[in-house]
């Protein structure tokens, strides 16, 4: 069964996509936790970073470079946080690898 992100990528359900290339797309989070809250999502249906293998190294590197590109555009002061949740207990609500990019406010540590 297709995940929410696969359905958005296919145009089956709407999503506020702000960037797309051959490997991934970026959309605005529907429940933002900061003024800027983007999701960087690969088209490849990898369940989580915990399931990534050596063959996924180029994909993972590309996703981080897209994070950098989006941060340059959306994190006005150059400060941002990235989050990759892996598993339900860690906060992953969609079983499809994605990176959260948050910016536009101060963040504390530990994150929660």
NORWORA-V646755 format. One record per backbone hydrogen bond with DSSP energy under -1.0 kcal/mol. CO is the residue of the C=O (numbers start at 1). NH is the residue of the N-H. Records with the same first field share a line. If there is no record, write none. Layout:
CO->NH / NH
This chain:
3->7
4->8
5->9
6->10
7->12 / 13
8->11
15->17
16->28
19->26
23->43
24->21
25->41
26->18 / 19
27->39
36->103
37->29
38->101
39->27
40->99
41->25
44->46
46->97
48->51
49->52
53->56
54->57
56->60
57->61
58->62
59->63
60->64
61->65
62->66
63->67
64->68
65->69
66->70
67->71
68->72
69->73
70->74
71->75
74->76
75->78
81->102
83->100
87->92
88->91
94->96
99->40
100->83
101->38
102->81
103->36
